[in-house]
Amino acid sequence: MASRTESFRQHHAEVRDLAGRIDAQLDLVRITADAGPTATLLRALFGKFGVHLAIEDSTLYPRMIDHADPRLRQTAARFQREMGGLKEQFDGFRSRWPGPTAISHDPKAFIDEARAILTVLRRRISREDAELYDLYDGAA
């Protein structure tokens, strides 16, 4: 039997995979020579993460916040509040680095910011999987 969060966990796995592929591209020589492949991976990450957030916001979080389990409701509300900050960071990153031309203007700053945002994203996904999703799957 599939868990209630199986598809969301699959999205997380896909985001982690894209993040790892982007990490492998974050080399100053490589980015300076051709930022195109990294920009392509970023667009894929932006798309995947954007869809994931939209689905979470419209379906999963409302179900959790309306759930009978008070611990789940409180945890989901806390995660939802925290997500606003991550979404703002992610949107800011996306607007500063929309493609290879922007990346090529300051590859060092791009690499530093990309590593930071990927770290935040991975932490968030890990926390959702281990804390929030496990709690939701275990709730009666």
C-alpha positions as CSV (number, residue, x, y, z in Angstrom):
1,M,0.0,0.0,0.0
2,A,1.3,3.4,-0.9
3,S,1.8,6.1,1.7
4,R,-0.1,9.3,1.5
5,T,3.1,11.2,0.8
6,E,4.6,8.8,-1.7
7,S,4.3,11.2,-4.7
8,F,5.7,14.1,-2.7
9,R,8.6,11.9,-1.6
10,Q,9.2,11.1,-5.3
11,H,9.2,14.8,-6.1
12,H,11.8,15.2,-3.4
13,A,14.0,12.5,-4.9
14,E,13.8,14.2,-8.3
15,V,14.7,17.6,-6.7
16,R,17.7,16.0,-4.9
17,D,18.8,14.4,-8.1
18,L,18.7,17.7,-10.0
19,A,20.5,19.4,-7.1
20,G,23.2,16.8,-7.3
21,R,23.6,17.3,-11.0
22,I,23.8,21.0,-10.5
23,D,26.4,20.6,-7.8
24,A,28.5,18.6,-10.2
25,Q,28.5,21.6,-12.5
26,L,29.5,24.2,-9.9
27,D,33.1,24.5,-11.0
28,L,34.4,28.0,-11.9
29,V,36.3,26.9,-15.0
30,R,33.3,24.9,-16.3
31,I,30.8,27.7,-15.6
32,T,33.1,30.3,-17.1
33,A,33.6,28.3,-20.2
34,D,29.9,27.4,-20.7
35,A,27.1,28.2,-18.3
36,G,24.5,26.8,-20.6
37,P,24.3,23.2,-19.2
38,T,24.0,24.5,-15.6
39,A,21.3,27.0,-16.6
40,T,19.4,24.1,-18.3
41,L,19.6,22.1,-15.1
42,L,18.5,25.1,-13.0
43,R,15.4,25.6,-15.3
44,A,14.5,21.9,-14.7
45,L,14.9,22.4,-10.9
46,F,12.9,25.6,-10.9
47,G,10.1,23.8,-12.8
48,K,10.1,20.7,-10.6
49,F,10.3,22.6,-7.4
50,G,7.7,25.1,-8.5
51,V,5.2,22.4,-9.3
52,H,6.0,20.6,-6.1
53,L,5.3,23.7,-4.0
54,A,2.1,24.5,-5.8
55,I,0.8,21.0,-5.2
56,E,1.9,21.0,-1.5
57,D,0.3,24.4,-1.0
58,S,-3.0,23.5,-2.6
59,T,-3.5,19.9,-1.4
60,L,-1.1,18.4,1.1
61,Y,-0.7,21.3,3.6
62,P,-4.5,22.1,3.8
63,R,-5.2,18.4,4.6
64,M,-2.5,18.4,7.3
65,I,-3.7,21.6,8.8
66,D,-7.3,20.4,8.9
67,H,-6.3,16.9,10.3
68,A,-7.6,15.7,13.7
69,D,-4.1,15.1,15.1
70,P,-3.1,18.3,16.9
71,R,0.6,17.5,16.6
72,L,0.3,17.1,12.8
73,R,-1.7,20.4,12.6
74,Q,0.9,22.3,14.5
75,T,3.9,20.8,12.7
76,A,2.3,21.4,9.3
77,A,1.5,25.0,10.2
78,R,5.1,25.6,11.4
79,F,6.5,24.1,8.2
80,Q,4.1,26.2,6.1
81,R,5.3,29.4,7.8
82,E,8.9,28.4,7.3
83,M,8.3,27.6,3.6
84,G,7.4,31.2,2.9
85,G,11.0,32.2,3.6
86,L,12.5,29.4,1.5
87,K,10.2,30.2,-1.4
88,E,11.3,33.9,-1.2
89,Q,14.9,32.8,-1.2
90,F,14.4,30.5,-4.1
91,D,12.4,33.1,-6.1
92,G,15.2,35.6,-5.5
93,F,17.8,33.2,-6.6
94,R,15.8,32.4,-9.7
95,S,15.4,36.1,-10.6
96,R,19.1,36.9,-10.1
97,W,20.2,33.9,-12.2
98,P,17.7,33.5,-15.0
99,G,20.0,32.0,-17.6
100,P,23.5,31.5,-18.8
101,T,24.1,35.2,-19.6
102,A,23.4,36.3,-16.0
103,I,25.5,33.4,-14.7
104,S,28.4,34.3,-17.0
105,H,28.5,37.9,-15.6
106,D,29.6,36.7,-12.2
107,P,30.2,33.0,-12.1
108,K,31.9,33.0,-8.7
109,A,28.9,34.7,-7.0
110,F,26.5,32.4,-8.8
111,I,28.4,29.3,-7.6
112,D,28.5,30.6,-4.0
113,E,24.8,31.4,-4.1
114,A,23.8,28.2,-5.8
115,R,25.7,26.1,-3.2
116,A,23.9,28.0,-0.4
117,I,20.4,27.7,-1.9
118,L,20.9,24.0,-2.7
119,T,22.0,23.3,0.9
120,V,18.9,25.1,2.2
121,L,16.7,23.2,-0.2
122,R,18.2,19.8,0.7
123,R,17.8,20.5,4.4
124,R,14.1,21.4,3.9
125,I,13.4,18.3,1.9
126,S,15.1,16.1,4.5
127,R,13.1,17.7,7.3
128,E,9.8,17.3,5.4
129,D,10.6,13.6,4.6
130,A,11.7,12.7,8.1
131,E,9.6,14.9,10.3
132,L,6.4,16.1,8.5
133,Y,5.7,13.3,6.0
134,D,6.5,10.6,8.5
135,L,4.1,12.2,11.0
136,Y,1.4,12.5,8.4
137,D,1.8,8.9,7.2
138,G,1.6,7.7,10.7
139,A,-1.4,9.7,11.7
140,A,-4.7,7.8,12.0
